[in-house]
Amino acid sequence: LLETFANQTALAIERARLADETERAQVQIETERMRNLLLSSVSHDLRTPLASITGAASGLIQHQAHLDAYSYELAQVAYEEAERLNRLVSNLLEMSRLESGNVQVVKEWQPLEEVVGTTRLRLEKPLRDHPLTIRLPENLPLVPIDGTLIEQVLVNLLENAAKYTPAQTAITLSAWPEGNGVVVEIADRGPGIPPGDEERIFDKFYRARPNTAGGVGLGLAICRTIVEAHGGRIWAANHPNGGAVFRFTLPIDGKPPQIPID
Ligand code: ADP
């Protein structure tokens, strides 16, 4: 009889605990939903004024002849900061878009060089103070990727490499075939990731050193969502000689289409 009592009590406690957990999870999901909704609506509203500011500042820069040196410098600061804010807002919008499940990964066989090239053009200014070395071997196979999304991953990783490292320190982007796919690596010579934070930095809104310059902690979360949507994996580590190393894999399923030789 006593054993039955004990069993029943244990079951009741277990049920209460589970109900509690479910409620907590539901509150968390709802909070997340509200936060995403708020972020995406704020981001949408920020886009238009930001575009006007960027346009006005770039107009001023183009009329350099009519400006004194000080005004020109101010116009340049306004333009670069507006661009930075633009990238931040894009990340916010991208995250809510990716999370809503409305994003289709449209894979096409592409040479990685192409995506690296467009990324480099987009990051001309943020990478101005960092010598960038690109190492792509000639035998790199075509990869089935959504070019726009993988470009976003490279932009976020390279921008971080520039943002979190002292000026003039080198950044290297390399890729090589490995197993059934390609590995892409972005390495810098900055302070690296605080030990123990290598996993958490990929969480949404997590920032390892909150007081440093930068964004809101979404860049790497976006990278992870995109890489995983391609069936790959992304991780971070510190180089034994210093600096952070980010790697992601792009699996290759199937065979690229044959291009007829003319
Ligand atoms: P954000 O840059 O907006 O803070 P991210 O998700 O891109 O967000 O990065 C999360 C955190 O990871 C950053 O706040 C930073 O502390 C750390 N981090 C990212 N890249 C690097 C890097 N190359 N070197 C050192 N720390 C980095």
Boltz pocket constraint, residues with backbone or C-beta under 6 A from the ligand:
constraints:
  - pocket:
      binder: B
      contacts: [[A, 156], [A, 157], [A, 160], [A, 161], [A, 164], [A, 165], [A, 188], [A, 190], [A, 191], [A, 192], [A, 193], [A, 201], [A, 202], [A, 203], [A, 206], [A, 207], [A, 208], [A, 209], [A, 210], [A, 213], [A, 214], [A, 215], [A, 216], [A, 217], [A, 218], [A, 219], [A, 220], [A, 221], [A, 244]]
      max_distance: 6.0
